[in-house]
Amino acid sequence: MSDIVVWHRADLRSVDNPALAAAAEDGTPAPVFVFDPQFYGSDGLACDARLRFVHESLRDLRRQYRDRGGDLALLHGDPREVIASLLDRGYEIYCNRGVTGRYGRRRDDALLDREGVTAFEDDGIVRPDERHRDGTVAIDTREDWREQCEAYFRSEPHPRPESLSDNPIESATTIGRIEGRYDVTPSKSNVPEGGTTAGRERLSAFADRLQEYPAVISSPADAEQRSSRLSAHLAIGALSPREVYRRVRDAPSSGGREMFVSRLFWNRHYTQKLADWPGWTERAVNPAMHGLFREEHDPDLVAAWKRGETGFPMVDAAMRALVETGYLNFRTRAMVASFFVYVLREWWKRGADFMYYHLIDADPAINYTQWQSQANLTGVHPVRVYDPAKQLREYDPDGTFVRRYVPELRPVPDAYLADPAKMDRATQADVGVEIGVDYPYPVVDYQRRAETARDRYAALADRADEALSDPTIQRRGSFSNRRHGREESNAERDGQASLEEFT
């Protein structure tokens, strides 16, 4: 039996790993992970805490292999060169085909179609070969999509090999050396532990409290502490969506269980969008929205948004939480994206890239498609300008989230917390918070900017509708016919969707 290199990428698990299972059936697996310099350093593609999460997952994966007599070989360098050298040495390469954007897509384009490389696709995603020159699929992937995705979830996971042989490929580095070389010292706090073992423990604990899920998803403070927090394990593949689905389905029936299952379909739905058109990470899906606000860049406004110093407490708390913890719940991500584009009038991609860098659970398919959806660069979604003050009153009514991340506002009475600038001088002096000194005045006029944004989009509506009449644009965005109107769906309203949404 021949040695087959199993190249781990965003699949840091040994259970339900199609490439590993196939290698065990066809030969002897030789698992490999390549540390890619593109993700490290001051100009790297991931924050230090996400890199540490990956490293924790690698340690756990290596334990899984060693417990079965094998090992995970750790290599370092440009994967295009490292994998090519393994091919030159006569190894076959098995890997799982992911759905990625930009750099990852260029890397895969250079390797996955080479002779000797076999890429497996058992992940519920449809990948037709017929495509237009811009990468858009040439057939409708939405037909019967829900059924085939549900078939993926319900099918049996791929088994993990019971025993393995020594890995003929020697490690060229260690996790410790990589962390020392690139100074991977996380500054973020409250980050979940990486790895399949930790992920399964978190999944089991969450399954026991699934009935609470609907009550905790909208509040940023509650979601941070009591939601599943499994998204990072899914993003780097320490757990597969199918494994999570099957564990949750074993839990007692409840509204929370059905809602979370819908979130797993939601995950596959947006991954399908990026598979249908890789341009989601680069430019507006609707041509009528190309370059919107790109030339109206105000570096000072962007800097205030990144620092959490806009004078809008809910926005500022969210941005500081993002930088400090690498996590925000769905609603709060939507709010800061809406604020960045509609209120600050900034080009969406600057904000989307910043958020992607800081998220522990960074997933290009979800991050960039959601930014475009929230900014209505699709021409399909409503122009929903989240009011930060209203979001605070409804989802952080006691100020727990805002006071945690904007500590200078802790003494501010609840009545003024949504808009501290409304405090009179006497109140400011009484609580010891001077607006303009201890906390900034709002950097823009929210109401005026919101109305201007609505007018701007209204002026583009006819062009956006005309673009959507092109079947290629419809397929580019994975838009179903019934969603071409501007009615707000459950997914946009609540951050969830029923299974009927996924058609």
N, C-alpha and C positions, 0 to 999 in steps of 0.2 A: 504494500500500500504506500502511496506517495504522500509526502508532506504537503499540505495545502495551507498557505498563509491565510489566516482569517484577520482581515484588516478592520479593526474596530475604529469607528468614527463616532457618530452620535447614537451609539448602540452599546453603551457600557454595561452590558449584562450578559450572563451566560444562559439564562432561561428565556425562551421565546425569541431566540436569535436565529433567524433563518439561515444566515451564512454559516454560523457555527454548526448548526444541526446538519446542514448539507455536507460540510467538510468532514464531519465525523462519519457520515454515511459513505462518502466517496473516497476517503483516505484518512490521513492522520492530521488533525488540526494543529497549526502552529500559530497561535494568536499573537497579534502585533498591535501596538499603538504607537503612533508617530506624533511626538510633540512638535507642533508647527510654530516656528518663530513669529509668524504673522499675527498670532494671538497674544504675544507677549510684548513687554516694554512699553515705553511712554506713548507710542503710536499704535499699540496693539488693538486687536478687535474685541477684546473682552476685559472687563474690570477685574481687579485682583481677586475679589471674593468669588466671582464665577470660576476663575481659574482654580482657586482652592477647592471649590465644590467639585470640579472635574477631577482634581487630584485625589480627593477623598473617594470619589467613585472608582478611580483606577486602583487605589489600594484595596478597596473591597472586591473589585473584579479579580485582582491578582490573587487574593485569598481564595476566591472561589476556584480558580484554576489550580492553585497549589494543593488545595484539599483533595483534588482529584488526580494528583500525580503530574500535572503539567505546570505551565507557567505562562505569564504574559510578558513577551519581549518588549522592552521600551526602547524606542529609537528616537532620534532627533534630527530635524532638518525639513527641507521642503518636501512634502509628501510626494510630489511629482517626481522628484529625484530618488527618494528613498524607495518608493514602490517600484519605480523603473529598474533600480538596481537589483531588487529581489526578482523581478521578471527575468533580468539578464542572467541571474544565477540559476534559472530554470524552475523557479517555484511558480505554481499556479496561485492566483489571488482570488479569494472569495470575500465579498463585502456586501453590505446592505445598501441599496440605493436610497439615499435620503432625498429630501426636498429642501433645497437651500437657494441662496441668492448670491449674486456678485462673486466674491472671491471663491466661495465653496463651489459655485457652479463652474467657474473657470478651471478649478482644480479637477473636478469630476469630468469635465469635457476632455481634459488632457489624458485621463487614465481609464475611465470605465469602459470605453469602447475598444481598448487595446486587446490584442490577442493574448490570451492567458488570464484575462480578468473576467470574472463572472459576478454580476451584480444581481442581487435578489430583491424582490419587490413585494413581499407579503406584508403590506401595511395598510390595506384598505384604500389606497390611492390609485386612481386610474391614470395611466401614462400612455396615451396613444402616440404612435410614431408620426402620424400625419400632422404637420405643423406649418404655419405660415412663416415667412422669412423673419418676422419679429419674435418668433418663438411661441406665438399663440397657437393653441390646439386648433386643428381644422375640423374637428368633430365635436358634438355636444357631449361632454362628460357627465352632464347632470341627469341624463336619462337612466333611470333605474339605479341612481347613485345610492340612495338610502338603502335599498335592498342589498346591494353588493357590500356596502360598508357594514351593515348589520351582519351580513354573512361572515365578514372578517372578524368582528367582535365575538361572534358565537362559535367560531371554529376553534379547534384544539390548538393550544400554544405548541410551539416547537420544543421538543424535549432537550434538556441539557445532557451532554454526555456523562455517563456514570463514572468513567475513568478516562484518563488521558496519558499520553506518553510524554517523555521529556521533549521540551521545545528545542528543535535544532538551531533556532535563531537565538543568538546571544544578545542580551540587552547591551546597548551602547551608552546608556545613561541611567540615572535613577530619578525618582520624583524629587528627592532631596537636592540633587545637583541642579535640576531645573529650577526649583524654587530659589536656590541660592544664586544661580546665574541671573535670573530675571527679577529677584527681590519680590517674590509673590507674598507680600504681607498684607492680608486683608484689613481694611479700615472699617468695613461695614459690620454691623451688629445684627443679632437676631436672624442669622442666616441658617436655614435648615442644614443638617448634616447630609453630605452626599453619599451615594452608594445604594446598591440594591437592598442591602440589609436594613439600613436606616429608612429607606423609602417604604419597604414592606411594613416596618413597625409603624410608620406614620399612617400608611394606608389602613392597617388593621385598626388603629385607634380611631381614625376618622370614620370607618365603616360602622363603628359602635355608636357614633353620634350623628349619623346621617340625617336623622329627623330634624336636627337643628339647622341644617344647611340653608334652607330658604331664609331664615331669620338673620343670618350672619354675613351674607354675601355683599350687601349694599353698604353697610357701615365700614369705613376703612379701618377703624380700630378693631371692630369685631372680626373682620375678615383676616386681619393680620394675625390674630391670636387663635381663631377658632375655625377657619376654613381648612380645606385639605392641605394646602401648601405643598401639593404634589407636582405643581407645574414645572419646577426645575428638574425633578427626577424624570419627568416625561420628556423635557426638552433635550436632555443629554442621553436619554435612553437607558437610564438605570432601571426604569420600569417601562414596559411596553403598554400602549393604550389598551391592548387586549387583556393583559394581566389585570390592569386596574378595573376594566369593565367587568371581568368575570368575578373579581373579589366583591365589587359593589353589588352586582346582581345577586350574590349569595346573601346579602343583608336583608333584613325584614323589609317588606314593602312599606314605602312612605313617600310623601311628596318630595322629600329631600333626595331620596334615592333616584326618583325619576328625573328630578332636576339635574342631578349630577351626571346621570347617564346622558342627558341631553348635552351637557357641557363636553363630554367626551366626543359625541358626534360633532359638536361645534369645533373641537380641535381638528378633527379630520376634514371638516368642511372648509376651514380656512387654509389648511395644508393643501387641499385640492386646488384652491384658488391659485396658490403660488406655483403648483405643478402645471396648471393650465396656462399661466403666463408669468415667466420669471421676471418681467419688468416691474412687478409690484413694488420692489424695493428701490426702484430708480426714478420712475416718473408716473404722473397721474394716469390712471387707467382710462379715464375719459379724455379724449384729446381736447375737448373744450376747456379743460382745466389745466392744461400744461402750463407750467411756469407761474401759476397764480401766486401773487405776492412775492415772487422771487426777487424782484427789483426794488421792493419796498423795505429792504432789510434795515433794521435799527439794532446795531450791536449792543447798545445799552439795554434795550428792552429784553433781548435774548439773554444777556448776562444776568439781569434781574430775575428772569424766569428760572434760569439754571440754579441760581443761588437761593431761590425761595425768598426773594425780597421785592415782590411786586406790590405789596400793600393790600393784597387780597388773601386773607389768612388761610382759607381752605386750599388755594393754589400753592401758597408758600409752604404749608405743612406737607402737602403732597410731594412737592419737589425735594424738600429736605428729607422726607422719608425715603424717596427713591434713591437719593445719593447715600443716605446713611444705612439703609437696609437692603437695597436692591429689589424691593417689592412694593407693589401697589395693587389693590384690588381692581377689578375690571372697570367699575364705575368711575373710580378716581383717575385711572389712566385716561378714560374717555374725557373727563372734565379738563385735565391739563392739556390734552391734545386740542380739544375744542377751543380752549382759551388761547393757546399758542397761535392757532391759525385764524380764528374768527376775530378775536379781540386784539391780539398783538399784531395781526396782519403779517405774519411771518410765513415763509415758505415751509411747507410741512416737513420736508426731508431733514432740515436742520434739527427740528425737534425730535423726529422719529429716530434719527441716528443717535442722538444724545440718550434717549430713553433706552434704546437697544443696547448701548454700551454698558449702562448701569444695571440693567435687569439681570438678576441671577437666573431667571427662567427665560432668558432671551431666546425667542423663536422667530426667525424672520417671517415665516408664514403668518403668524398671528400679529406680531408687532406692526409690520408695514401695511398689511391689509386693513387692520383696525384703524391705524392712523388715517389711511385714505378714506375709510368709511366714515369716521367721525368728522373729517373735514369735507365730506361729500365731494371728493374728487372723482367719485363714481358717476355722479349725476343721477343716482338712484335713491340715495338716502336723504332724509330730511335735513335741512339746515338747522341743527339743534345746537344753539349756543347755550351751553350750561352756565347758569348764574351761580358763581361761587358762593355768594351769600345764601342763596336758597339751598344749595347743596349742604352747607354747614348746618343750617337750621333743621333740615330734614334727616341728615345722616350722621351728624355729629352734634346733636342738640345739647349735650352737656359739655361739649368742648374737649372731650378726652383726647381726641386725635390732634387737634390744633394745639392744645396746651402742651402735649408731649413733644411735638416737633418745632413749635415756635414758642420757646419758653419765655421770651420777653413779653408774651401776651398772657401769661398765667394769671396776673392780678386783674385782668380786664373782666368786668362783669359780663355775665351771659348775654345781657341785653345788647351789649355793644360788640361782642366778639366777632360777629359776622362782618362788621364794618366799623373798626376801631376809630376811624377818622371822624365819626359822628360824635365822639365824646367831646363835651365842652371842656374848656381849660380847667375848670374847677375839678371835674371828674378825673381828668388826666393827672392833675396834681395829687388828688386824693389817692389814686391807685399807683402812682409812681411810674406812669408810662406816658412819655411825651411823644406824640405823633410827629414824625419828621426828624426825630432824634433817636428814640429807642426803637421805633418801628416806622417804616416809610408810609407816606401818603400813597394812595393808589397811583400807579405809574401811568394809567390811562383812564379815560371816562368810559366805564363799562357799557352803559346804556347807549351812548352815542356810537361806540364802536360796534356793538351788537346790531344796531339798526343799519349801520353802513354795510356790514357784512351781509345781512339779509338782502339789501338792495343790490349789492354786487353780484350775489349768486342768482338773484331773480333775473338780472340782465343777461346772465349766461345760460339760463334755463332752456331756451329754445335751441341754442347750439348744442347743449348737452343732450337734449332729447333726440335731436337729429343724429348725433353721433351714435346714440344707442340703437338707432334703427339698423345699423350695420351689424350683421350677424357675427362678424369677426370680433367686434367690440363686446358684444354680448358674451361670446365664448371666452374672451380675454378675462372678463370679470367673473365668469361662472354665474352669470345672472340668469335666473329662471324668468320666464315670460311674465309670471304673475307679480314679480317684484320690480317691474320697471316703473311702477307708479311711485309716488313719494309718501305712501302710507308707512307709518312707523311700525316695524315688526316687533315681536316679542324680544328678539335678540337685541335690537337697538334700545328698547325701552328698559329692559330688566337685566341685560347682560346674559340672558339665558334664551333658550328656544325650545319649543316642543319638537318632537321628531318630525312633525309635519313641515317644519321650516326647511328641512334638508331634502329638497326635491329638485 
